[in-house]
Amino acid sequence: MSPWGKAGERITAEEAKNRARARQAPARRACAVAKESNAARFSAAHKAWKAGLTRPDMITQGLNLRDLYGPEVDRACGVEEPTVDLWETGRVYPTWEQLSALAALCELPVWWFTEEPLISAGDLFICGRRRVIDTTPPITRFDPMALAAAGINPYPDTPGTDDNGQTRLL
């Protein structure tokens, strides 16, 4: 039996499909825009990660949002205890796979860990696990030695070689 059209008239199955397609068009366009936007952000996040711009404070915030802590977080990210703690303190830089695993664990997009936060808490940080107020400034950058150990130039504005092609010491 075919669906109803206007004023009691039946329409063909093809007309019903066309009407449904027309009703769904705005949603399809919105999804396409969102996919492009997410793909662009994902690509930008990967470039930021490669440049050493992952933010330790955002790792901490992501974990606190989901109330995640302990050795199970390290296992879920494929690392040994206390590696995630070292990420939070900026002393060890995560690989892209580890950062992606952390994003999946925290149920956040991976770009969460590389972009500036929308709202800065300044020097005030409330830790979800301990329910204490911490007034120490958040760690927003990884230690240059951690970046160098990960194969990332910690000083991107400084060329790696001099005019004669000789490697420079950092």
N, C-alpha and C positions, 0 to 999 in steps of 0.2 A: 504494500500500500504506500503510495507516495504522500509526502507531507503536504500540509495545507498552505496555500498562498493567501491572497487577500479575499475577503468576502466569500469564504466558502469554496474557493476554487483550488483544485489540487494542482501542484507544480511537479515538474519532472525531477527525477533524482539529480540530474545534471544542474538544474536551476537551484536545487537545495544546496548542492556543493558550492556553487558560485556564491550564494548568499552567505553561507557559513564562512567561506574564504574572505569575503568582504568584511564580515564582522570581526574576524580574527586579524585582519591586516594591521591595525594599529599596534596590537600586542606583539605581532611578529617584528614590526619595525623597531619597537622599543627593545625587544630582546636582542636584535642585531646590533643596535647601538651599544647596549650594555656589554655584549660580547666583545665588540671592538675596543671599548673602553677598558675592559678587564684585560684583554690581550695586550693593550698598550701599557697598562700599569704593570703587568707581569713582566713584560720585556724591560721596562724601566727598572723594575726591582732587580732583575738579573744583572743589568748593567751596573746598578748601584752596588750590588753585592760584589761584583768583580772589581769595583773601584775601592772596596773596603769601607763602604758607607752603611753597613748594617749597624743598627743602634742597640747597644747592650741594654739601655733603659727600656726600650720597646720589647725586648725579649722578656725582661722582668715583668713588665705590665701585662704582656700576653699570658704569661704563666699565672700571674695573680688573678687575672680576669676569670680564668677557669679553675682557680684554686688548685693548681698542679704544683707538686713539689716532691722531692725525694728521688730515690734511685730508679723508680719506675719511669720517671720522665727521661732519664738518661738512657734506659733500655729502649724506650719507645723511639728515641732519636738515633739509636744505633751506636751509642758511645758508652764509655765506661764512666762510672761515678768518679770524680765530681766534675766532669767536663762541662755540663750545662751550667753549673755554678761558675765555672771559669769564663763561660760566654757572658754571663750576667755581669761579671766584674771587668770584662774587656781584656782578659789576659790570654784567651784562646779564641781564634776566629773559626766559625763553623763553615763546613763545606756547603755547597748549594743543596746537596741531597739532605744533609742534616738540617739545614734551615727549612727546607720543604717539609721534612718529617715533623719538625717542631710546629710549623704552620698548620699541618693537618691535625696534630695532637691538640693544639689550642683552638682548632676550628676557626682559624683566621686566614685571610689571604696572605700570601707570602710577602706582598708589598707592605704589609703592616710593619714589618721589622726594618724596613729601609726608608720609610717616609717620615718626615717631621710630624709629630703629633698635632692634631687639630687644635688642642688646648694644652698649653703648657702649665704644669703644676708648679713651675718655678723650683724652689728648693724644698718644697713640701712634698713628701711622698708617704702614702699610707700603705703599709704592707698588709695584704689580705690574710696571709697565713698567721701572722703574729698579732694582728690588730694593734700595731703600734705606729706612732707617727715618727717618721725618720726625717730629720732636717738636713741630712747630708745631701749635697747636690747630686743629682742622678748622673750616672756614667753614660755619656752620650757618644763616646768614640772608643774604638778599640785601641789598645796599646800599640805603638808602632812596631814593637818586637813581635807581637802576635800577628800583625799584618804581614811582616816580612817572613815569618815562619810559614804563612799560608801562601807565599809566593806573590804577594801583592805589594806594589811599591807604596810604602807608607808616606812618602813625600812626592806625590804625583807632579808637583810643580818643579821639582828638581830633576833635571835629566839624569839618566843612569850612566851616561858616558860623557866624556869631555869632547872637545873639538877634534882631537886626534883619534877618537874611537876607543880610548882607554876607559875601563870601568872606573867609576868614581866611588869612593868610600862614602857611605852615608853618615 
